[in-house]
């Protein structure tokens, strides 16, 4: 991760005089942990972060799809429309998005081949209460 390299290069190696220990080098995992717990940043892909103020919202692909449906007043959308809209928010592969669309607890494919938010979710159930599919 580039930010880790920049932080590491800008740090001067400090040796604690009393313990004679060197200051730890910043790790990628540490930077990742700090960024994801900060509400100003959103993980949009493996090792890629964006600012929330740029219009990105936190959540997994399932949440992004649900948000897209809610923003469209729960209108049915084609798979291609959903893929394009999700990829505006996340650096996700098409197959990852398709896999999440197959979550029949959240989404349903209707007769015209389009998808919609499951009818029960439109009314009384929160999308965040549902389990996340794992590969």
C-alpha positions as CSV (number, residue, x, y, z in Angstrom):
1,X,0.0,0.0,0.0
2,X,1.5,3.3,-1.1
3,X,0.4,5.2,2.0
4,X,2.4,2.8,4.2
5,X,5.6,3.4,2.1
6,X,5.1,7.2,2.4
7,X,4.6,7.0,6.2
8,X,7.6,4.7,6.6
9,X,9.9,7.0,4.5
10,X,8.8,10.1,6.4
11,X,9.5,8.5,9.8
12,X,12.8,8.9,11.3
13,X,14.1,5.9,13.1
14,X,13.9,6.8,16.8
15,X,15.8,4.8,19.4
16,X,14.4,5.1,22.9
17,X,17.3,6.0,25.1
18,X,16.1,4.1,28.2
19,X,15.0,0.8,26.6
20,X,17.3,1.0,23.6
21,X,14.4,-0.2,21.4
22,X,13.8,1.0,17.8
23,X,10.5,2.5,16.9
24,X,8.3,0.0,15.0
25,X,8.0,0.4,11.3
26,X,4.4,1.1,10.1
27,X,2.8,-2.0,8.6
28,X,0.1,-2.3,5.9
29,X,-2.3,-4.0,8.3
30,X,-1.9,-1.1,10.8
31,X,-2.7,1.5,8.2
32,X,-5.6,-0.5,7.0
33,X,-7.0,-0.9,10.5
34,X,-6.7,2.8,11.1
35,X,-8.4,3.8,7.8
36,X,-11.4,1.4,8.2
37,X,-12.2,2.6,11.7
38,X,-12.1,6.2,10.6
39,X,-15.5,7.3,9.3
40,X,-13.9,9.7,6.8
41,X,-12.6,6.7,4.7
42,X,-14.3,4.0,2.8
43,X,-12.6,0.8,1.6
44,X,-13.6,0.6,-2.1
45,X,-11.4,-2.3,-3.2
46,X,-8.4,-4.3,-2.1
47,X,-6.0,-1.7,-0.7
48,X,-8.0,1.2,-2.2
49,X,-9.7,3.8,0.0
50,X,-11.8,6.8,-0.8
51,X,-13.1,9.7,1.2
52,X,-16.7,9.5,2.4
53,X,-17.1,13.1,1.5
54,X,-16.7,12.2,-2.2
55,X,-20.0,10.3,-2.0
56,X,-18.8,6.8,-1.1
57,X,-20.7,4.9,1.6
58,X,-19.5,2.1,3.8
59,X,-20.7,-1.4,3.4
60,X,-20.3,-4.6,1.6
61,X,-21.5,-5.2,-2.0
62,X,-24.9,-6.4,-0.7
63,X,-25.3,-3.1,1.1
64,X,-24.3,-1.1,-2.0
65,X,-26.8,-3.0,-4.2
66,X,-29.6,-2.4,-1.6
67,X,-28.7,1.3,-1.5
68,X,-28.9,1.5,-5.3
69,X,-32.4,0.0,-5.2
70,X,-33.5,2.3,-2.5
71,X,-32.1,5.3,-4.4
72,X,-34.1,4.2,-7.5
73,X,-37.4,4.1,-5.4
74,X,-37.2,0.3,-5.4
75,X,-37.5,0.1,-9.2
76,X,-36.4,-3.1,-10.8
77,X,-33.0,-2.9,-12.5
78,X,-31.2,-5.0,-15.0
79,X,-28.0,-6.9,-14.1
80,X,-25.9,-4.6,-16.3
81,X,-27.4,-1.5,-14.8
82,X,-26.6,-2.8,-11.3
83,X,-23.1,-3.8,-12.2
84,X,-22.4,-0.4,-13.6
85,X,-23.8,1.4,-10.6
86,X,-22.0,-0.8,-8.1
87,X,-18.7,-0.3,-9.9
88,X,-19.2,3.5,-9.5
89,X,-19.0,2.8,-5.7
90,X,-16.6,-0.2,-5.5
91,X,-13.7,-1.7,-7.3
92,X,-15.6,-5.0,-7.6
93,X,-15.5,-7.6,-10.3
94,X,-18.6,-8.3,-12.3
95,X,-18.8,-11.9,-11.0
96,X,-18.6,-10.7,-7.4
97,X,-21.6,-8.4,-8.0
98,X,-23.5,-11.2,-9.8
99,X,-22.7,-13.5,-6.9
100,X,-24.2,-11.0,-4.4
101,X,-27.3,-10.6,-6.6
102,X,-28.0,-14.3,-6.2
103,X,-28.6,-13.7,-2.5
104,X,-32.3,-14.7,-2.5
105,X,-32.8,-13.4,1.0
106,X,-32.1,-9.9,-0.2
107,X,-32.9,-9.7,-3.9
108,X,-35.2,-11.4,-6.4
109,X,-35.1,-11.8,-10.1
110,X,-38.5,-11.0,-11.7
111,X,-40.1,-12.3,-14.9
112,X,-38.5,-9.7,-17.2
113,X,-35.0,-10.7,-16.1
114,X,-34.5,-7.6,-13.9
115,X,-33.7,-7.6,-10.2
116,X,-35.5,-5.9,-7.3
117,X,-35.1,-5.7,-3.6
118,X,-37.0,-8.5,-1.9
119,X,-40.6,-7.4,-1.2
120,X,-40.3,-8.1,2.6
121,X,-37.2,-5.9,2.7
122,X,-39.0,-3.0,1.1
123,X,-41.4,-2.8,4.0
124,X,-40.2,-4.1,7.3
125,X,-36.7,-5.6,7.3
126,X,-33.4,-3.9,7.4
127,X,-30.9,-5.1,4.8
128,X,-28.1,-5.0,7.4
129,X,-29.9,-7.7,9.5
130,X,-29.4,-10.3,6.7
131,X,-26.3,-12.6,6.4
132,X,-23.5,-11.8,4.0
133,X,-22.9,-14.5,1.4
134,X,-19.4,-16.0,1.5
135,X,-17.6,-17.6,-1.4
